[in-house]
Amino acid sequence: MDSQSRDSTVGVRRDRVIGSRSAENYWWASVLTVGSIGFLFTGLSSFYKFNLLPIIHAEEIQFLPQGLVMCFYGSLGLVTAGYLWLTMLWKVGDGYNEFDKINGTLHLFRWGFPGKDRRVDVKFPLQDVEGVFIRRNNGFGEQQMLCIRLRGRREVPLLGLNTLESQNKVEGWAADLARFLNVPLVMS
C-alpha cells in the first residue's frame, strides 16, 4: 500500500493499491513461462527425435507417454503463465482507496478485466464506517486483508496483504487508517 497522505489533519487520504502487478506475480509468471517452455520443447524434441534446444537432451524420452505428457504440462503451464502476464498487463486489481473527510465519502476504485465492467468504482458515506480491522484466514494459503466495517455489519475489503509483510507493518497500516478516520481498530 502506498499512501499519498498520512497526516490525520489533512482532509483527503488516497492509498494506492497494487493489484496483480506484485513482485510475487512477476516471479511466478517468469518461472512458469521458462519451465513450461522447457517442458513443451522437451516433449516436442521427443516427438521429432531432434533436440530443439541445445540444452535439452531428449534422446531417451519416448514420445508416448512421457513426451506427450510433457507437451500437455508445458501447454497448460503456458496458458496459466499467459493468464498471469495478461492480468499484470491489464493492471487487474490496481486502483486506490480514497478517504475524503471534506466531502464525507469513501471512494474505492479498481481496474478489472477488459470488458463492459472493467472499472469497479464504488462510493460509501464516510459516516457509515464503524471500524477498521485485519481479517486473517489461517491454514493453507494464509491470507490477510485490511477491511473496514460499515454500518449494518457489512465488511468491505480494502487491501489484500502479502503474507510476507511483517505483522507490525500491517498493524501499523490499520492503526494509521483508523486514526485518520477516527474510528476504532477492531481486533478479529
Secondary structure, DSSP 8 states (H G I E B T S, - for coil): -EES---TTSSEEEEEE--S--HHHHHHHHHHHHHHHHHHHHHHHHHHTS-SSTT---TT--IIIIIHHHHHHHHHHHHHHHHHHHHHHTTTT-EEEEEETTTTEEEEEEE-SSSTT-EEEEEEEGGGEEEEEEEEE-STT-EEEEEEEETTTEEEEEEEE-TTS-HHHHHHHHHHHHHHHT--EE--
